[in-house]
Amino acid sequence: MGTAWRPSFSPRISARACTPNRSTDPQARAYLAAQADRWAAYRLEVGGLVATPLSLTLAQITALPAQSQITRHDCVEGWSCITKWTGPRLSALLEMARPLPGARFVVFHCMDEIERSLSGVVTYHESIDMVDARHPQTILAYSMNDAPLPVRNGAPLRVRVERRLGYKLARYIRRIDLVADFTGIVRERGELLGRPGI
């Protein structure tokens, strides 16, 4: 897709709330505790193939230079909506973490549980390549339509990769890992279970 940009829309049509689907109310113990504390104890960890691992509070993330964009969210199920998102560029965090030469993909680990079994709990995760990660429209959104991101839409933090379909746009992010490949990582649960919600 090169450096193609998604079109931006007028603020007059961005105020409509997009109805989320699939996981909209995470019940993981750690998530509920962080939510009850108004995200004061929340940390976004950035690690993997980086020279400088990060552990950022939500306050530190919201203090970073941010951008707003009004874009259309396209779901693989065939629906779409136009919404305003605000947050720092993912590329800014990558610059802070200083990716190592072998880093080819970015994996988002989330706080919502999608499967429980005798072998343990599987939480949602997704991935993008470094081209999408560095694209100027790829942001970590903490605000939707000029208000704090609601739980149903991914609070406290979600990724917006505007050139991709909805299932790639992970919500409830707790950790970001830079990796060379997917060895040792559970298969893409987002693609397998299809959680394309906004």
PyMOL commands that place a pseudoatom at each C-alpha (Angstrom):
pseudoatom trace, name=CA, resn=MET, resi=1, chain=A, elem=C, hetatm=0, pos=[0.000, 0.000, 0.000]
pseudoatom trace, name=CA, resn=GLY, resi=2, chain=A, elem=C, hetatm=0, pos=[3.023, 2.268, 0.071]
pseudoatom trace, name=CA, resn=THR, resi=3, chain=A, elem=C, hetatm=0, pos=[2.399, 5.598, 1.755]
pseudoatom trace, name=CA, resn=ALA, resi=4, chain=A, elem=C, hetatm=0, pos=[-1.285, 5.818, 0.762]
pseudoatom trace, name=CA, resn=TRP, resi=5, chain=A, elem=C, hetatm=0, pos=[-3.464, 7.816, 3.140]
pseudoatom trace, name=CA, resn=ARG, resi=6, chain=A, elem=C, hetatm=0, pos=[-7.051, 7.206, 4.144]
pseudoatom trace, name=CA, resn=PRO, resi=7, chain=A, elem=C, hetatm=0, pos=[-9.293, 10.210, 3.424]
pseudoatom trace, name=CA, resn=SER, resi=8, chain=A, elem=C, hetatm=0, pos=[-10.252, 12.573, 6.234]
pseudoatom trace, name=CA, resn=PHE, resi=9, chain=A, elem=C, hetatm=0, pos=[-13.823, 13.739, 6.785]
pseudoatom trace, name=CA, resn=SER, resi=10, chain=A, elem=C, hetatm=0, pos=[-15.548, 16.869, 8.039]
pseudoatom trace, name=CA, resn=PRO, resi=11, chain=A, elem=C, hetatm=0, pos=[-16.087, 17.269, 11.804]
pseudoatom trace, name=CA, resn=ARG, resi=12, chain=A, elem=C, hetatm=0, pos=[-19.803, 17.709, 11.022]
pseudoatom trace, name=CA, resn=ILE, resi=13, chain=A, elem=C, hetatm=0, pos=[-20.196, 13.986, 10.390]
pseudoatom trace, name=CA, resn=SER, resi=14, chain=A, elem=C, hetatm=0, pos=[-17.808, 12.550, 12.983]
pseudoatom trace, name=CA, resn=ALA, resi=15, chain=A, elem=C, hetatm=0, pos=[-19.948, 12.870, 16.102]
pseudoatom trace, name=CA, resn=ARG, resi=16, chain=A, elem=C, hetatm=0, pos=[-21.961, 9.721, 15.472]
pseudoatom trace, name=CA, resn=ALA, resi=17, chain=A, elem=C, hetatm=0, pos=[-21.048, 6.994, 17.921]
pseudoatom trace, name=CA, resn=CYS, resi=18, chain=A, elem=C, hetatm=0, pos=[-19.893, 3.778, 16.311]
pseudoatom trace, name=CA, resn=THR, resi=19, chain=A, elem=C, hetatm=0, pos=[-21.578, 0.771, 17.844]
pseudoatom trace, name=CA, resn=PRO, resi=20, chain=A, elem=C, hetatm=0, pos=[-18.913, -1.725, 18.881]
pseudoatom trace, name=CA, resn=ASN, resi=21, chain=A, elem=C, hetatm=0, pos=[-19.305, -5.473, 18.613]
pseudoatom trace, name=CA, resn=ARG, resi=22, chain=A, elem=C, hetatm=0, pos=[-17.725, -8.633, 19.963]
pseudoatom trace, name=CA, resn=SER, resi=23, chain=A, elem=C, hetatm=0, pos=[-15.605, -7.905, 23.050]
pseudoatom trace, name=CA, resn=THR, resi=24, chain=A, elem=C, hetatm=0, pos=[-17.032, -4.721, 24.607]
pseudoatom trace, name=CA, resn=ASP, resi=25, chain=A, elem=C, hetatm=0, pos=[-16.726, -5.279, 28.368]
pseudoatom trace, name=CA, resn=PRO, resi=26, chain=A, elem=C, hetatm=0, pos=[-13.516, -7.088, 29.395]
pseudoatom trace, name=CA, resn=GLN, resi=27, chain=A, elem=C, hetatm=0, pos=[-13.867, -9.037, 32.634]
pseudoatom trace, name=CA, resn=ALA, resi=28, chain=A, elem=C, hetatm=0, pos=[-10.222, -9.945, 33.202]
pseudoatom trace, name=CA, resn=ARG, resi=29, chain=A, elem=C, hetatm=0, pos=[-9.303, -9.243, 36.829]
pseudoatom trace, name=CA, resn=ALA, resi=30, chain=A, elem=C, hetatm=0, pos=[-6.355, -7.008, 35.925]
pseudoatom trace, name=CA, resn=TYR, resi=31, chain=A, elem=C, hetatm=0, pos=[-8.480, -4.970, 33.539]
pseudoatom trace, name=CA, resn=LEU, resi=32, chain=A, elem=C, hetatm=0, pos=[-11.274, -4.428, 36.050]
pseudoatom trace, name=CA, resn=ALA, resi=33, chain=A, elem=C, hetatm=0, pos=[-8.762, -3.364, 38.698]
pseudoatom trace, name=CA, resn=ALA, resi=34, chain=A, elem=C, hetatm=0, pos=[-7.137, -0.843, 36.347]
pseudoatom trace, name=CA, resn=GLN, resi=35, chain=A, elem=C, hetatm=0, pos=[-10.513, 0.495, 35.297]
pseudoatom trace, name=CA, resn=ALA, resi=36, chain=A, elem=C, hetatm=0, pos=[-11.677, 0.891, 38.907]
pseudoatom trace, name=CA, resn=ASP, resi=37, chain=A, elem=C, hetatm=0, pos=[-8.519, 2.899, 39.619]
pseudoatom trace, name=CA, resn=ARG, resi=38, chain=A, elem=C, hetatm=0, pos=[-9.309, 5.190, 36.650]
pseudoatom trace, name=CA, resn=TRP, resi=39, chain=A, elem=C, hetatm=0, pos=[-6.230, 3.822, 34.885]
pseudoatom trace, name=CA, resn=ALA, resi=40, chain=A, elem=C, hetatm=0, pos=[-3.832, 5.331, 37.444]
pseudoatom trace, name=CA, resn=ALA, resi=41, chain=A, elem=C, hetatm=0, pos=[-1.908, 2.050, 37.705]
pseudoatom trace, name=CA, resn=TYR, resi=42, chain=A, elem=C, hetatm=0, pos=[-2.115, 1.279, 33.991]
pseudoatom trace, name=CA, resn=ARG, resi=43, chain=A, elem=C, hetatm=0, pos=[1.175, 0.820, 32.162]
pseudoatom trace, name=CA, resn=LEU, resi=44, chain=A, elem=C, hetatm=0, pos=[1.797, 0.359, 28.468]
pseudoatom trace, name=CA, resn=GLU, resi=45, chain=A, elem=C, hetatm=0, pos=[4.845, -1.851, 28.089]
pseudoatom trace, name=CA, resn=VAL, resi=46, chain=A, elem=C, hetatm=0, pos=[6.896, -1.661, 24.883]
pseudoatom trace, name=CA, resn=GLY, resi=47, chain=A, elem=C, hetatm=0, pos=[9.530, -4.355, 24.460]
pseudoatom trace, name=CA, resn=GLY, resi=48, chain=A, elem=C, hetatm=0, pos=[10.861, -7.144, 22.330]
pseudoatom trace, name=CA, resn=LEU, resi=49, chain=A, elem=C, hetatm=0, pos=[13.486, -6.130, 19.768]
pseudoatom trace, name=CA, resn=VAL, resi=50, chain=A, elem=C, hetatm=0, pos=[14.089, -2.634, 21.110]
pseudoatom trace, name=CA, resn=ALA, resi=51, chain=A, elem=C, hetatm=0, pos=[17.134, -0.941, 22.594]
pseudoatom trace, name=CA, resn=THR, resi=52, chain=A, elem=C, hetatm=0, pos=[15.101, 0.983, 25.174]
pseudoatom trace, name=CA, resn=PRO, resi=53, chain=A, elem=C, hetatm=0, pos=[12.110, -0.885, 26.673]
pseudoatom trace, name=CA, resn=LEU, resi=54, chain=A, elem=C, hetatm=0, pos=[9.311, 1.431, 27.792]
pseudoatom trace, name=CA, resn=SER, resi=55, chain=A, elem=C, hetatm=0, pos=[6.758, 1.383, 30.610]
pseudoatom trace, name=CA, resn=LEU, resi=56, chain=A, elem=C, hetatm=0, pos=[4.439, 4.352, 30.181]
pseudoatom trace, name=CA, resn=THR, resi=57, chain=A, elem=C, hetatm=0, pos=[1.523, 5.551, 32.276]
pseudoatom trace, name=CA, resn=LEU, resi=58, chain=A, elem=C, hetatm=0, pos=[-1.615, 6.766, 30.559]
pseudoatom trace, name=CA, resn=ALA, resi=59, chain=A, elem=C, hetatm=0, pos=[-0.738, 10.280, 31.739]
pseudoatom trace, name=CA, resn=GLN, resi=60, chain=A, elem=C, hetatm=0, pos=[2.644, 10.033, 30.004]
pseudoatom trace, name=CA, resn=ILE, resi=61, chain=A, elem=C, hetatm=0, pos=[0.980, 8.829, 26.811]
pseudoatom trace, name=CA, resn=THR, resi=62, chain=A, elem=C, hetatm=0, pos=[-1.602, 11.612, 26.801]
pseudoatom trace, name=CA, resn=ALA, resi=63, chain=A, elem=C, hetatm=0, pos=[1.203, 14.140, 27.374]
pseudoatom trace, name=CA, resn=LEU, resi=64, chain=A, elem=C, hetatm=0, pos=[2.911, 13.150, 24.105]
pseudoatom trace, name=CA, resn=PRO, resi=65, chain=A, elem=C, hetatm=0, pos=[2.289, 15.237, 20.970]
pseudoatom trace, name=CA, resn=ALA, resi=66, chain=A, elem=C, hetatm=0, pos=[-1.025, 13.996, 19.591]
pseudoatom trace, name=CA, resn=GLN, resi=67, chain=A, elem=C, hetatm=0, pos=[-2.959, 14.224, 16.369]
pseudoatom trace, name=CA, resn=SER, resi=68, chain=A, elem=C, hetatm=0, pos=[-6.654, 13.928, 15.586]
pseudoatom trace, name=CA, resn=GLN, resi=69, chain=A, elem=C, hetatm=0, pos=[-8.047, 12.281, 12.490]
pseudoatom trace, name=CA, resn=ILE, resi=70, chain=A, elem=C, hetatm=0, pos=[-11.596, 11.751, 11.266]
pseudoatom trace, name=CA, resn=THR, resi=71, chain=A, elem=C, hetatm=0, pos=[-11.609, 8.542, 9.282]
pseudoatom trace, name=CA, resn=ARG, resi=72, chain=A, elem=C, hetatm=0, pos=[-13.909, 5.754, 8.162]
pseudoatom trace, name=CA, resn=HIS, resi=73, chain=A, elem=C, hetatm=0, pos=[-13.706, 2.465, 10.025]
pseudoatom trace, name=CA, resn=ASP, resi=74, chain=A, elem=C, hetatm=0, pos=[-14.391, -0.467, 7.690]
pseudoatom trace, name=CA, resn=CYS, resi=75, chain=A, elem=C, hetatm=0, pos=[-15.389, -3.795, 9.196]
pseudoatom trace, name=CA, resn=VAL, resi=76, chain=A, elem=C, hetatm=0, pos=[-14.793, -7.097, 7.443]
pseudoatom trace, name=CA, resn=GLU, resi=77, chain=A, elem=C, hetatm=0, pos=[-18.488, -7.839, 8.148]
pseudoatom trace, name=CA, resn=GLY, resi=78, chain=A, elem=C, hetatm=0, pos=[-19.454, -5.092, 5.710]
pseudoatom trace, name=CA, resn=TRP, resi=79, chain=A, elem=C, hetatm=0, pos=[-20.392, -2.106, 7.878]
pseudoatom trace, name=CA, resn=SER, resi=80, chain=A, elem=C, hetatm=0, pos=[-18.546, 1.159, 8.375]
pseudoatom trace, name=CA, resn=CYS, resi=81, chain=A, elem=C, hetatm=0, pos=[-18.670, 4.363, 10.442]
pseudoatom trace, name=CA, resn=ILE, resi=82, chain=A, elem=C, hetatm=0, pos=[-16.856, 7.687, 10.545]
pseudoatom trace, name=CA, resn=THR, resi=83, chain=A, elem=C, hetatm=0, pos=[-15.282, 8.753, 13.832]
pseudoatom trace, name=CA, resn=LYS, resi=84, chain=A, elem=C, hetatm=0, pos=[-12.720, 11.172, 15.224]
pseudoatom trace, name=CA, resn=TRP, resi=85, chain=A, elem=C, hetatm=0, pos=[-9.735, 9.590, 16.984]
pseudoatom trace, name=CA, resn=THR, resi=86, chain=A, elem=C, hetatm=0, pos=[-6.962, 11.321, 18.933]
pseudoatom trace, name=CA, resn=GLY, resi=87, chain=A, elem=C, hetatm=0, pos=[-3.608, 10.072, 20.190]
pseudoatom trace, name=CA, resn=PRO, resi=88, chain=A, elem=C, hetatm=0, pos=[0.131, 10.016, 19.532]
pseudoatom trace, name=CA, resn=ARG, resi=89, chain=A, elem=C, hetatm=0, pos=[1.609, 8.430, 16.454]
pseudoatom trace, name=CA, resn=LEU, resi=90, chain=A, elem=C, hetatm=0, pos=[2.799, 4.888, 17.062]
pseudoatom trace, name=CA, resn=SER, resi=91, chain=A, elem=C, hetatm=0, pos=[5.998, 5.877, 15.258]
pseudoatom trace, name=CA, resn=ALA, resi=92, chain=A, elem=C, hetatm=0, pos=[6.773, 8.348, 18.073]
pseudoatom trace, name=CA, resn=LEU, resi=93, chain=A, elem=C, hetatm=0, pos=[6.750, 5.534, 20.629]
pseudoatom trace, name=CA, resn=LEU, resi=94, chain=A, elem=C, hetatm=0, pos=[8.851, 3.379, 18.329]
pseudoatom trace, name=CA, resn=GLU, resi=95, chain=A, elem=C, hetatm=0, pos=[11.423, 6.162, 18.134]
pseudoatom trace, name=CA, resn=MET, resi=96, chain=A, elem=C, hetatm=0, pos=[11.503, 6.320, 21.947]
pseudoatom trace, name=CA, resn=ALA, resi=97, chain=A, elem=C, hetatm=0, pos=[11.997, 2.535, 22.157]
pseudoatom trace, name=CA, resn=ARG, resi=98, chain=A, elem=C, hetatm=0, pos=[14.603, 2.471, 19.360]
pseudoatom trace, name=CA, resn=PRO, resi=99, chain=A, elem=C, hetatm=0, pos=[13.797, -0.674, 17.331]
pseudoatom trace, name=CA, resn=LEU, resi=100, chain=A, elem=C, hetatm=0, pos=[16.671, -3.058, 16.705]
pseudoatom trace, name=CA, resn=PRO, resi=101, chain=A, elem=C, hetatm=0, pos=[17.574, -3.902, 13.082]
pseudoatom trace, name=CA, resn=GLY, resi=102, chain=A, elem=C, hetatm=0, pos=[15.819, -7.283, 13.190]
pseudoatom trace, name=CA, resn=ALA, resi=103, chain=A, elem=C, hetatm=0, pos=[12.399, -5.880, 14.143]
pseudoatom trace, name=CA, resn=ARG, resi=104, chain=A, elem=C, hetatm=0, pos=[9.916, -6.577, 11.319]
pseudoatom trace, name=CA, resn=PHE, resi=105, chain=A, elem=C, hetatm=0, pos=[6.522, -6.736, 13.028]
pseudoatom trace, name=CA, resn=VAL, resi=106, chain=A, elem=C, hetatm=0, pos=[4.646, -5.070, 15.884]
pseudoatom trace, name=CA, resn=VAL, resi=107, chain=A, elem=C, hetatm=0, pos=[2.472, -7.306, 18.084]
pseudoatom trace, name=CA, resn=PHE, resi=108, chain=A, elem=C, hetatm=0, pos=[-0.261, -5.792, 20.251]
pseudoatom trace, name=CA, resn=HIS, resi=109, chain=A, elem=C, hetatm=0, pos=[-1.156, -7.785, 23.367]
pseudoatom trace, name=CA, resn=CYS, resi=110, chain=A, elem=C, hetatm=0, pos=[-4.541, -6.901, 24.822]
pseudoatom trace, name=CA, resn=MET, resi=111, chain=A, elem=C, hetatm=0, pos=[-6.321, -7.250, 28.146]
pseudoatom trace, name=CA, resn=ASP, resi=112, chain=A, elem=C, hetatm=0, pos=[-9.546, -8.874, 26.971]
pseudoatom trace, name=CA, resn=GLU, resi=113, chain=A, elem=C, hetatm=0, pos=[-9.781, -12.622, 27.407]
pseudoatom trace, name=CA, resn=ILE, resi=114, chain=A, elem=C, hetatm=0, pos=[-11.062, -14.519, 24.396]
pseudoatom trace, name=CA, resn=GLU, resi=115, chain=A, elem=C, hetatm=0, pos=[-10.595, -18.104, 25.498]
pseudoatom trace, name=CA, resn=ARG, resi=116, chain=A, elem=C, hetatm=0, pos=[-10.278, -20.066, 28.737]
pseudoatom trace, name=CA, resn=SER, resi=117, chain=A, elem=C, hetatm=0, pos=[-9.192, -23.677, 28.938]
pseudoatom trace, name=CA, resn=LEU, resi=118, chain=A, elem=C, hetatm=0, pos=[-7.385, -26.082, 31.240]
pseudoatom trace, name=CA, resn=SER, resi=119, chain=A, elem=C, hetatm=0, pos=[-4.123, -24.897, 29.691]
pseudoatom trace, name=CA, resn=GLY, resi=120, chain=A, elem=C, hetatm=0, pos=[-4.771, -21.279, 30.646]
pseudoatom trace, name=CA, resn=VAL, resi=121, chain=A, elem=C, hetatm=0, pos=[-6.212, -18.019, 29.399]
pseudoatom trace, name=CA, resn=VAL, resi=122, chain=A, elem=C, hetatm=0, pos=[-5.708, -16.649, 25.894]
pseudoatom trace, name=CA, resn=THR, resi=123, chain=A, elem=C, hetatm=0, pos=[-5.937, -12.888, 25.546]
pseudoatom trace, name=CA, resn=TYR, resi=124, chain=A, elem=C, hetatm=0, pos=[-6.501, -11.125, 22.265]
pseudoatom trace, name=CA, resn=HIS, resi=125, chain=A, elem=C, hetatm=0, pos=[-3.556, -10.009, 20.168]
pseudoatom trace, name=CA, resn=GLU, resi=126, chain=A, elem=C, hetatm=0, pos=[-2.941, -8.652, 16.682]
pseudoatom trace, name=CA, resn=SER, resi=127, chain=A, elem=C, hetatm=0, pos=[0.028, -7.649, 14.548]
pseudoatom trace, name=CA, resn=ILE, resi=128, chain=A, elem=C, hetatm=0, pos=[1.067, -5.246, 11.823]
pseudoatom trace, name=CA, resn=ASP, resi=129, chain=A, elem=C, hetatm=0, pos=[4.279, -4.810, 9.871]
pseudoatom trace, name=CA, resn=MET, resi=130, chain=A, elem=C, hetatm=0, pos=[6.712, -1.971, 10.393]
pseudoatom trace, name=CA, resn=VAL, resi=131, chain=A, elem=C, hetatm=0, pos=[5.458, -0.128, 7.294]
pseudoatom trace, name=CA, resn=ASP, resi=132, chain=A, elem=C, hetatm=0, pos=[1.986, 0.206, 8.796]
pseudoatom trace, name=CA, resn=ALA, resi=133, chain=A, elem=C, hetatm=0, pos=[3.457, 0.866, 12.251]
pseudoatom trace, name=CA, resn=ARG, resi=134, chain=A, elem=C, hetatm=0, pos=[5.394, 3.858, 10.957]
pseudoatom trace, name=CA, resn=HIS, resi=135, chain=A, elem=C, hetatm=0, pos=[2.603, 5.266, 8.792]
pseudoatom trace, name=CA, resn=PRO, resi=136, chain=A, elem=C, hetatm=0, pos=[1.645, 8.820, 9.859]
pseudoatom trace, name=CA, resn=GLN, resi=137, chain=A, elem=C, hetatm=0, pos=[-2.017, 7.821, 10.328]
pseudoatom trace, name=CA, resn=THR, resi=138, chain=A, elem=C, hetatm=0, pos=[-1.252, 4.933, 12.684]
pseudoatom trace, name=CA, resn=ILE, resi=139, chain=A, elem=C, hetatm=0, pos=[-1.939, 6.235, 16.187]
pseudoatom trace, name=CA, resn=LEU, resi=140, chain=A, elem=C, hetatm=0, pos=[-2.549, 4.960, 19.703]
pseudoatom trace, name=CA, resn=ALA, resi=141, chain=A, elem=C, hetatm=0, pos=[-5.947, 6.470, 20.400]
pseudoatom trace, name=CA, resn=TYR, resi=142, chain=A, elem=C, hetatm=0, pos=[-7.035, 7.455, 23.894]
pseudoatom trace, name=CA, resn=SER, resi=143, chain=A, elem=C, hetatm=0, pos=[-9.890, 9.713, 22.744]
pseudoatom trace, name=CA, resn=MET, resi=144, chain=A, elem=C, hetatm=0, pos=[-12.935, 9.204, 20.525]
pseudoatom trace, name=CA, resn=ASN, resi=145, chain=A, elem=C, hetatm=0, pos=[-15.023, 12.158, 19.338]
pseudoatom trace, name=CA, resn=ASP, resi=146, chain=A, elem=C, hetatm=0, pos=[-13.218, 14.495, 21.770]
pseudoatom trace, name=CA, resn=ALA, resi=147, chain=A, elem=C, hetatm=0, pos=[-14.028, 12.372, 24.843]
pseudoatom trace, name=CA, resn=PRO, resi=148, chain=A, elem=C, hetatm=0, pos=[-12.007, 9.740, 26.703]
pseudoatom trace, name=CA, resn=LEU, resi=149, chain=A, elem=C, hetatm=0, pos=[-12.123, 6.419, 24.911]
pseudoatom trace, name=CA, resn=PRO, resi=150, chain=A, elem=C, hetatm=0, pos=[-15.104, 4.420, 26.243]
pseudoatom trace, name=CA, resn=VAL, resi=151, chain=A, elem=C, hetatm=0, pos=[-14.591, 0.909, 27.571]
pseudoatom trace, name=CA, resn=ARG, resi=152, chain=A, elem=C, hetatm=0, pos=[-16.766, -0.518, 24.811]
pseudoatom trace, name=CA, resn=ASN, resi=153, chain=A, elem=C, hetatm=0, pos=[-14.430, 1.012, 22.219]
pseudoatom trace, name=CA, resn=GLY, resi=154, chain=A, elem=C, hetatm=0, pos=[-11.137, -0.086, 23.777]
pseudoatom trace, name=CA, resn=ALA, resi=155, chain=A, elem=C, hetatm=0, pos=[-10.241, 2.033, 26.822]
pseudoatom trace, name=CA, resn=PRO, resi=156, chain=A, elem=C, hetatm=0, pos=[-7.746, 3.014, 27.901]
pseudoatom trace, name=CA, resn=LEU, resi=157, chain=A, elem=C, hetatm=0, pos=[-5.801, 2.635, 24.643]
pseudoatom trace, name=CA, resn=ARG, resi=158, chain=A, elem=C, hetatm=0, pos=[-6.344, 1.176, 21.198]
pseudoatom trace, name=CA, resn=VAL, resi=159, chain=A, elem=C, hetatm=0, pos=[-4.482, 1.274, 17.928]
pseudoatom trace, name=CA, resn=ARG, resi=160, chain=A, elem=C, hetatm=0, pos=[-5.825, 2.917, 14.789]
pseudoatom trace, name=CA, resn=VAL, resi=161, chain=A, elem=C, hetatm=0, pos=[-4.258, 1.567, 11.613]
pseudoatom trace, name=CA, resn=GLU, resi=162, chain=A, elem=C, hetatm=0, pos=[-6.454, 3.470, 9.211]
pseudoatom trace, name=CA, resn=ARG, resi=163, chain=A, elem=C, hetatm=0, pos=[-5.421, 1.543, 6.100]
pseudoatom trace, name=CA, resn=ARG, resi=164, chain=A, elem=C, hetatm=0, pos=[-6.537, -1.807, 7.554]
pseudoatom trace, name=CA, resn=LEU, resi=165, chain=A, elem=C, hetatm=0, pos=[-9.858, -3.487, 8.276]
pseudoatom trace, name=CA, resn=GLY, resi=166, chain=A, elem=C, hetatm=0, pos=[-11.315, -3.310, 11.764]
pseudoatom trace, name=CA, resn=TYR, resi=167, chain=A, elem=C, hetatm=0, pos=[-10.117, -6.669, 13.063]
pseudoatom trace, name=CA, resn=LYS, resi=168, chain=A, elem=C, hetatm=0, pos=[-6.501, -5.445, 12.852]
pseudoatom trace, name=CA, resn=LEU, resi=169, chain=A, elem=C, hetatm=0, pos=[-7.203, -2.481, 15.152]
pseudoatom trace, name=CA, resn=ALA, resi=170, chain=A, elem=C, hetatm=0, pos=[-6.520, -3.965, 18.570]
pseudoatom trace, name=CA, resn=ARG, resi=171, chain=A, elem=C, hetatm=0, pos=[-8.299, -2.605, 21.658]
pseudoatom trace, name=CA, resn=TYR, resi=172, chain=A, elem=C, hetatm=0, pos=[-7.490, -2.731, 25.396]
pseudoatom trace, name=CA, resn=ILE, resi=173, chain=A, elem=C, hetatm=0, pos=[-3.745, -2.714, 24.666]
pseudoatom trace, name=CA, resn=ARG, resi=174, chain=A, elem=C, hetatm=0, pos=[-1.415, -3.602, 27.549]
pseudoatom trace, name=CA, resn=ARG, resi=175, chain=A, elem=C, hetatm=0, pos=[1.837, -4.454, 25.762]
pseudoatom trace, name=CA, resn=ILE, resi=176, chain=A, elem=C, hetatm=0, pos=[3.527, -3.884, 22.414]
pseudoatom trace, name=CA, resn=ASP, resi=177, chain=A, elem=C, hetatm=0, pos=[6.326, -6.197, 21.289]
pseudoatom trace, name=CA, resn=LEU, resi=178, chain=A, elem=C, hetatm=0, pos=[8.586, -5.752, 18.288]
pseudoatom trace, name=CA, resn=VAL, resi=179, chain=A, elem=C, hetatm=0, pos=[9.510, -9.101, 16.765]
pseudoatom trace, name=CA, resn=ALA, resi=180, chain=A, elem=C, hetatm=0, pos=[11.392, -10.573, 13.824]
pseudoatom trace, name=CA, resn=ASP, resi=181, chain=A, elem=C, hetatm=0, pos=[8.763, -13.278, 13.219]
pseudoatom trace, name=CA, resn=PHE, resi=182, chain=A, elem=C, hetatm=0, pos=[5.916, -15.028, 15.022]
pseudoatom trace, name=CA, resn=THR, resi=183, chain=A, elem=C, hetatm=0, pos=[7.892, -17.953, 16.424]
pseudoatom trace, name=CA, resn=GLY, resi=184, chain=A, elem=C, hetatm=0, pos=[6.632, -18.703, 19.924]
pseudoatom trace, name=CA, resn=ILE, resi=185, chain=A, elem=C, hetatm=0, pos=[3.550, -16.503, 19.540]
pseudoatom trace, name=CA, resn=VAL, resi=186, chain=A, elem=C, hetatm=0, pos=[0.083, -18.039, 19.493]
pseudoatom trace, name=CA, resn=ARG, resi=187, chain=A, elem=C, hetatm=0, pos=[-1.457, -17.901, 16.027]
pseudoatom trace, name=CA, resn=GLU, resi=188, chain=A, elem=C, hetatm=0, pos=[-3.228, -14.674, 15.231]
pseudoatom trace, name=CA, resn=ARG, resi=189, chain=A, elem=C, hetatm=0, pos=[-6.279, -14.983, 17.471]
pseudoatom trace, name=CA, resn=GLY, resi=190, chain=A, elem=C, hetatm=0, pos=[-7.911, -11.971, 15.886]
pseudoatom trace, name=CA, resn=GLU, resi=191, chain=A, elem=C, hetatm=0, pos=[-7.890, -13.580, 12.461]
pseudoatom trace, name=CA, resn=LEU, resi=192, chain=A, elem=C, hetatm=0, pos=[-8.878, -16.996, 13.769]
pseudoatom trace, name=CA, resn=LEU, resi=193, chain=A, elem=C, hetatm=0, pos=[-11.776, -15.851, 15.929]
pseudoatom trace, name=CA, resn=GLY, resi=194, chain=A, elem=C, hetatm=0, pos=[-12.704, -12.790, 13.929]
pseudoatom trace, name=CA, resn=ARG, resi=195, chain=A, elem=C, hetatm=0, pos=[-13.143, -9.966, 16.418]
pseudoatom trace, name=CA, resn=PRO, resi=196, chain=A, elem=C, hetatm=0, pos=[-13.639, -7.160, 13.885]
pseudoatom trace, name=CA, resn=GLY, resi=197, chain=A, elem=C, hetatm=0, pos=[-15.360, -4.777, 16.273]
pseudoatom trace, name=CA, resn=ILE, resi=198, chain=A, elem=C, hetatm=0, pos=[-14.716, -1.124, 16.666]
for i in range(1, 198): cmd.bond("trace and resi %d" % i, "trace and resi %d" % (i + 1))
show_as sticks, trace
zoom trace
